[in-house]
Amino acid sequence: MLAALAEGRSHVRGFLEGEDTRATAAVLAQLGVRIETPADGERLIHGVGLHGLRGTSAQLDCGNAGTGMRLLAGLLAGQAFDSTLIGDESLSKRPMRRVTDPLARMGARIDSQEGLPPLHIHGGHVLQGIEYTLPVASAQVKSALLLAGLYAQGDTEVIEPHPTRDYTERMLAAFGWPIDFEPGRARLSGGHRLKATDVDVPADFSSAAFFLVAASVVPGSQLHLQAVGLNPRRTGLLQALRLMGADIRIENERESGGEPVGDIVVRHAPLHGVELPEALVPDMIDEFPALFVAAALAQGSTVIRGAAELRVKESDRLASMATGLRTLGITVDETPDGATIVGGTLNGGSIDSHGDHRIAMSFAIAGLVAREPVHIADCRNVATSFPGFIELANGCGFSLREVG
């Protein structure tokens, strides 16, 4: 998105060839941005400048990309033209008021279906910078407001109840936009320019998470994961697993594109239950399904609190994981904002992933150590975030196969 709004050509390496990122790129192409693919995992983006996007009467399809829709809402709120953002069946059930309400305070006009997509964004409105304290920590909402702030008069400041991932802030700085940020706070003013830059995207920690848990719970395992992004606002699972006794070591730490990167070596180790510190929750919000599997295989109980955000992801992840683990024989006491998981032995069974890619991949890990096969239904959305997951997993010793 930032490369599209920059002046000049940006070369992105390490582009995730997933459905979410491709959907976002397709939306930008509809808006007049030329994007070339010189090779898999690479994109050349010919930026059109802050005011160079062109409106279209066609609907802009975000697919399953909740991040894409929320961030695009902020970006498009400052344009001179109208636009309509739509998504697939799953995305159409995800709440958008957390973004549209603060954008309205900035002067945007966005119509929705009682807070759900589609979003019709009316262009031509002058935005005003605001100071906004997020009621719930969310990097998506923060990023949407910062993108709208590029077009706003005055300063836009976002304050968080807990620090969240700061990729947008770091990337804005890399593209030359003046921004002040620290954990829990970000502030910028409108009226500047974005300058094209080349970007090397680190390997995704959220994708690595499934393999961190798998190697931790399968006896005899050892995996070496290379050049993984280690932004401290993203690696809460790493700390949680270490609290549970996981054998995880970081090697070759370095910086790439303004982001900390390192190689992760993980070996099997017996895990024990913990009371998860709530301070870790915002830094591992996407990794909780994998953590649930680790907790199910740990000795004793794991207590999770402060994770109500999981109920409004691609599925209600608290309910989906609790139900699935019970199906496999694990005792789970679900609460409004978390759960207590009593570790035990996993049986086989049939799991409904509810079209949620992270639920599906997490139960694939569970199947590695279950007594009987685990059959996971409705897995088509795995490709949204992790194309090639089955092939890579089988190459590491999984035994996964698609049926039906």
C-alpha positions, 0 to 999 in steps of 0.5 A, a space after each residue: 500500500 505504501 509503495 503504491 502511494 509513493 513516488 517512484 518504483 519500489 522493489 519488494 522481495 519476500 512477497 507472500 504469495 498468499 490469497 490475502 496479499 494478492 487480493 490487496 495487490 489486485 485492489 491497488 491495480 484496480 485503482 491504477 497502480 502498475 504492479 509487476 511480478 518479475 519472479 515468485 515472491 517479488 513485486 515491482 510497484 510503480 507508485 502513483 504518489 499520494 494523490 494519484 489513485 484513480 477511482 473505479 465504479 467496480 467493487 474492490 474485492 478484499 477476499 478473506 483479507 481482514 487486514 487488507 479491508 481495514 487498512 484500505 478503509 483508512 487509505 481510501 477515506 482520504 481520496 476524492 472518489 467513492 469506493 466500495 470494499 467487499 469480501 468473501 462470506 467469512 470477511 463479510 461477518 467481521 466487525 468494521 465499526 472499530 475502524 469506521 467509527 474513529 475514521 468518522 471522527 476524522 471526517 470520513 463518511 463510510 456506509 456499512 451493513 450495520 457495522 459489517 462489510 461491504 463498506 461504501 466509502 464516500 470520497 471528497 471529504 476533508 479529514 482532520 487529524 485526531 487523538 484517539 485512544 483505542 478501546 481494544 489494542 489493535 494494530 489493524 485499527 491503528 494502521 488504518 488511522 495512520 493511513 488516513 492521517 496521511 491525508 488529514 489536516 493536522 496531527 493524528 495520534 493513536 494511543 493503545 492500551 497495550 503496545 501492538 505490532 509496529 510494522 506500519 510505523 517502521 515502514 512509514 519511516 522507511 518510505 520517508 514519512 516523518 513519524 514519531 512512535 514508541 510502544 503504545 503510541 504513534 503520531 504523524 501529520 499530513 502533508 508529506 510525501 512517500 518516497 519509493 524504497 526497496 523492501 526485503 520482507 522477513 519470513 513470517 513469524 505467524 507462519 513459523 509459529 505452527 512449526 515452533 509448536 510442532 517441533 516442541 511437542 513431537 518427540 525427537 524433533 529439531 527444526 531450524 527456521 531461517 531469517 524469521 522476523 523477530 519484531 518484539 510486537 509479534 513474538 509473544 508466542 516465543 515468550 509463551 512457549 519458553 515459559 512453558 519450557 520449550 527449547 528454543 534458541 535464536 541464532 544469527 540475529 541481525 536487522 533487515 529492512 528496519 526489522 529484527 531478523 534471526 534464525 530459530 532453532 527449536 527442539 522437542 521438550 516437555 511442556 508444562 501449563 502456565 498462567 499466560 501473562 496478559 501483557 503477551 496477548 497483543 503480541 501473539 493474537 494471531 498465534 493463539 490457535 497454535 498455543 492452544 495445541 501446545 497447552 493441550 499437550 502440556 502437563 497441567 493447566 494453562 490459563 488464558 485471559 484478556 483474549 476476547 479479540 479472538 472472538 472476532 477473527 476469521 472465526 470465533 477462535 476461542 470457541 472453535 479451538 475449545 470445541 475442537 480440542 474437546 472433540 479430541 479428548 481435552 478438557 477446556 473451560 471456555 470463558 468470555 475472554 479466554 480459556 483454561 486448558 487441561 493438558 492430556 492425550 489427544 485422540 483422533 476425530 473430525 474437526 470443523 475449522 469453520 473456514 479459518 486457516 489458522 484453526 486448520 493448520 493448528 489442528 494439523 499440528 495436533 494430528 501429529 501426536 494424536 492417537 488416531 487420525 484427525 480429519 479437518 474440514 473446510 480448509 480451503 482458506 489455508 492458502 490465504 496466509 500460507 500457500 504451500 503449507 501442506 508440502 512444506 509440512 510434509 517435508 518436515 515429517 508431517 503426514 498430511 493429505 487433502 481429501 475431497 
